[in-house]
């Protein structure tokens, strides 16, 4: 028998960030097998249409489930926002109204995606940025692009980051490109490797040594990154770094 605690659900509050909120709500509603009511509205019988007993029961069940979904949405949306939504007879109407209001129409979304693509293309790591800071900046834009429907695979993000790191990472980038199959390198693995390299650079800088020879020595000491991450050697040898931006995103 389920306890009252088992039935307790924390409803994500809508704070204006539709992409984040909708992801949380979808993750909460889908396991209950109610998401179909957000994707497709139930259909009321036309005037004069006669339903048999099974059809009437099925429609009644759909309406009851829709009320449960609407209850979640009402709890998630602030009263001041809810008052501005006209179409809210069903959960789909309510959801779609909120989506258009805060995410925009298809035309607006296309314009937003174009802006995000431009933002992604011009990203470059600043000299005073840390690896963590730069990865966070790139991944924020990449995630927004994914939420807008862009096909943003890990290899595109990895390639973008490798091409736009600051100059002090030139040697380690060459080492990674020569020793790893970039197409199978995950963003997390790349970040881990670069943070390790960054820490070693910082230790040498603390000791007063910042020459390129020492940076190159650090890259060599790391075994050219192939042994620590367990990723096979690929076909990217001798590719060279390049500072060009990714133009196909």
C-alpha positions as CSV (number, residue, x, y, z in Angstrom):
1,X,0.0,0.0,0.0
2,X,1.4,3.4,-1.0
3,X,1.9,5.9,1.8
4,X,1.0,9.6,1.6
5,X,4.7,10.3,1.4
6,X,5.1,8.1,-1.8
7,X,2.4,10.2,-3.5
8,X,4.0,13.5,-2.6
9,X,5.3,15.3,-5.7
10,X,7.4,18.5,-5.8
11,X,6.1,20.6,-8.7
12,X,8.8,22.7,-10.5
13,X,7.8,26.3,-10.3
14,X,7.8,28.3,-13.5
15,X,10.2,31.2,-13.2
16,X,10.2,32.5,-16.8
17,X,12.8,30.1,-18.1
18,X,10.5,27.9,-20.3
19,X,13.2,25.6,-21.6
20,X,14.4,24.5,-18.1
21,X,10.9,24.4,-16.6
22,X,9.5,22.3,-19.5
23,X,12.3,19.8,-19.2
24,X,11.6,19.3,-15.5
25,X,7.8,19.1,-16.1
26,X,8.1,16.6,-18.9
27,X,10.4,14.5,-16.8
28,X,7.7,14.5,-14.0
29,X,4.7,13.9,-16.3
30,X,6.0,11.2,-18.6
31,X,6.5,8.4,-16.0
32,X,2.8,8.8,-15.2
33,X,2.0,8.2,-18.8
34,X,0.1,11.5,-19.1
35,X,2.4,13.2,-21.6
36,X,0.1,12.3,-24.5
37,X,-2.4,14.9,-23.3
38,X,0.3,17.6,-23.6
39,X,1.2,16.5,-27.1
40,X,-2.4,15.8,-28.4
41,X,-5.6,17.3,-27.1
42,X,-8.5,15.0,-26.4
43,X,-11.4,15.4,-28.8
44,X,-14.9,16.2,-27.7
45,X,-17.7,14.5,-29.6
46,X,-19.3,16.7,-32.3
47,X,-22.9,17.9,-31.8
48,X,-25.3,15.1,-32.5
49,X,-22.6,12.4,-32.2
50,X,-23.7,9.5,-30.1
51,X,-21.0,7.6,-28.1
52,X,-21.4,4.1,-26.9
53,X,-20.7,3.1,-23.3
54,X,-17.0,2.3,-23.8
55,X,-16.4,5.5,-25.7
56,X,-18.1,7.6,-23.0
57,X,-16.0,5.9,-20.3
58,X,-12.8,6.4,-22.3
59,X,-13.6,10.1,-22.8
60,X,-14.4,10.5,-19.1
61,X,-11.1,8.9,-18.2
62,X,-9.2,11.2,-20.5
63,X,-10.9,14.3,-19.0
64,X,-10.1,13.1,-15.4
65,X,-6.5,12.6,-16.3
66,X,-6.3,15.9,-18.1
67,X,-7.6,17.6,-14.9
68,X,-4.7,16.0,-13.0
69,X,-2.2,17.4,-15.5
70,X,-3.9,20.8,-15.3
71,X,-3.6,20.7,-11.5
72,X,0.1,20.2,-11.8
73,X,0.3,23.1,-14.2
74,X,-1.8,25.4,-12.1
75,X,0.5,24.7,-9.1
76,X,3.6,25.4,-11.2
77,X,2.4,28.7,-12.8
78,X,2.3,31.9,-10.7
79,X,-1.2,33.5,-10.4
80,X,-0.1,36.7,-12.1
81,X,1.1,34.6,-15.2
82,X,-1.9,32.4,-15.2
83,X,-4.3,35.4,-15.4
84,X,-2.6,36.3,-18.7
85,X,-3.3,32.9,-20.3
86,X,-6.7,32.9,-22.1
87,X,-6.8,29.4,-23.5
88,X,-6.6,27.0,-20.6
89,X,-9.6,24.7,-20.9
90,X,-7.3,21.7,-21.4
91,X,-3.7,21.0,-20.3
92,X,-2.5,21.1,-23.9
93,X,-4.1,24.6,-24.4
94,X,-2.5,25.8,-21.2
95,X,0.9,24.4,-22.1
96,X,0.9,25.7,-25.7
97,X,-0.1,29.2,-24.5
98,X,2.7,29.3,-22.0
99,X,5.2,27.9,-24.7
100,X,4.2,30.6,-27.3
101,X,4.3,33.4,-24.6
102,X,7.8,32.5,-23.3
103,X,9.5,30.5,-26.0
104,X,7.9,32.3,-29.0
105,X,6.4,31.3,-32.3
106,X,8.2,29.1,-34.8
107,X,9.5,32.3,-36.5
108,X,10.8,33.7,-33.3
109,X,12.4,30.4,-32.4
110,X,14.2,30.3,-35.8
111,X,15.5,33.8,-35.2
112,X,16.6,32.8,-31.7
113,X,18.4,29.8,-33.1
114,X,20.2,31.9,-35.7
115,X,21.3,34.2,-32.9
116,X,22.6,31.3,-30.9
117,X,24.5,29.9,-33.9
118,X,26.2,33.3,-34.3
119,X,27.0,33.4,-30.6
120,X,28.5,29.9,-30.7
121,X,30.6,30.7,-33.8
122,X,32.3,33.7,-32.2
123,X,33.1,32.1,-28.8
124,X,36.8,32.0,-28.0
125,X,38.5,31.4,-24.7
126,X,40.0,34.6,-23.1
127,X,43.5,34.5,-21.7
128,X,42.2,35.0,-18.1
129,X,39.5,32.4,-18.3
130,X,39.7,29.0,-16.7
131,X,38.9,25.7,-18.4
132,X,35.8,25.4,-16.2
133,X,34.6,28.9,-17.1
134,X,35.1,28.4,-20.8
135,X,33.4,25.0,-20.9
136,X,30.4,26.4,-19.0
137,X,30.1,29.3,-21.4
138,X,30.2,27.0,-24.5
139,X,27.9,24.4,-23.0
140,X,25.3,27.0,-22.0
141,X,25.0,28.1,-25.6
142,X,25.1,24.5,-27.0
143,X,22.4,23.4,-24.6
144,X,20.2,26.3,-25.6
145,X,20.7,25.3,-29.2
146,X,19.8,21.7,-28.5
147,X,16.6,22.9,-26.7
148,X,15.7,24.8,-29.9
149,X,16.0,21.7,-32.0
150,X,19.6,22.0,-33.2
151,X,21.5,18.8,-33.9
152,X,24.4,19.5,-31.5
153,X,26.5,16.4,-31.1
154,X,29.4,16.1,-28.6
155,X,32.0,16.0,-31.4
156,X,30.9,19.4,-32.6
157,X,31.4,20.9,-29.2
158,X,34.7,19.1,-28.7
159,X,35.9,20.4,-32.1
160,X,34.7,23.9,-31.3
161,X,36.5,24.0,-27.9
162,X,39.8,22.6,-29.3
163,X,39.9,25.2,-32.0
164,X,39.2,28.2,-29.7
165,X,41.3,27.6,-26.6
166,X,43.8,30.2,-25.5
167,X,47.3,30.0,-26.8
168,X,48.8,28.4,-23.7
169,X,46.9,25.2,-24.6
170,X,48.3,25.0,-28.1
171,X,50.7,22.1,-27.4
172,X,48.2,20.1,-25.4
173,X,45.6,20.5,-28.2
174,X,48.1,19.2,-30.7
175,X,48.8,16.3,-28.4
176,X,45.1,15.5,-28.0
177,X,44.5,15.7,-31.7
178,X,47.4,13.4,-32.5
179,X,46.7,10.8,-29.8
180,X,42.9,10.6,-29.7
181,X,40.0,9.7,-31.9
182,X,38.3,13.1,-31.7
183,X,35.0,11.8,-33.1
184,X,34.6,9.6,-30.0
185,X,36.0,11.9,-27.4
186,X,33.3,13.1,-25.0
187,X,33.0,16.7,-23.7
188,X,33.5,15.5,-20.1
189,X,36.7,13.6,-20.9
190,X,38.1,16.6,-22.8
191,X,37.3,18.9,-19.9
192,X,38.9,16.5,-17.4
193,X,42.1,16.3,-19.5
194,X,42.3,20.0,-20.0
195,X,41.7,20.8,-16.3
196,X,44.5,18.4,-15.4
197,X,46.8,20.2,-17.8
198,X,45.7,23.6,-16.6
199,X,46.5,22.7,-13.0
200,X,50.0,21.7,-14.0
201,X,50.5,24.9,-15.9
202,X,49.4,26.9,-12.8
203,X,51.8,25.0,-10.6
204,X,54.7,25.9,-12.9
205,X,53.6,29.5,-13.0
206,X,53.6,29.6,-9.2
207,X,57.2,28.5,-9.4
208,X,57.9,31.3,-11.9
209,X,58.3,29.2,-15.0
210,X,55.9,30.1,-17.9
211,X,58.0,29.5,-21.0
212,X,56.7,27.5,-24.0
213,X,59.4,24.9,-23.3
214,X,57.8,24.2,-19.9
215,X,54.3,24.1,-21.4
216,X,55.6,21.6,-23.9
217,X,57.2,19.6,-21.2
218,X,54.0,19.4,-19.3
219,X,52.2,18.1,-22.3
220,X,54.8,15.4,-22.8
221,X,54.7,14.4,-19.1
222,X,51.0,13.7,-19.4
223,X,51.7,10.9,-21.8
224,X,50.1,12.8,-24.6
225,X,46.8,12.1,-22.9
226,X,46.2,8.7,-24.5
227,X,47.0,6.5,-21.6
228,X,44.9,8.3,-18.9
229,X,41.6,8.3,-20.7
230,X,41.7,4.9,-22.5
231,X,40.6,6.2,-25.8
232,X,42.1,4.6,-28.9
233,X,44.2,6.4,-31.4
234,X,42.2,7.8,-34.3
235,X,42.7,9.3,-37.7
236,X,43.4,12.8,-36.7
237,X,47.2,12.7,-36.7
238,X,49.0,15.7,-38.1
239,X,45.8,17.6,-38.4
240,X,47.1,20.7,-36.8
241,X,45.2,23.1,-34.6
242,X,44.0,26.0,-36.6
243,X,42.2,29.0,-35.2
244,X,39.3,29.0,-37.7
245,X,35.8,29.0,-36.3
246,X,33.3,26.2,-36.9
247,X,31.2,27.4,-39.8
248,X,28.8,24.6,-40.2
249,X,26.9,25.1,-36.9
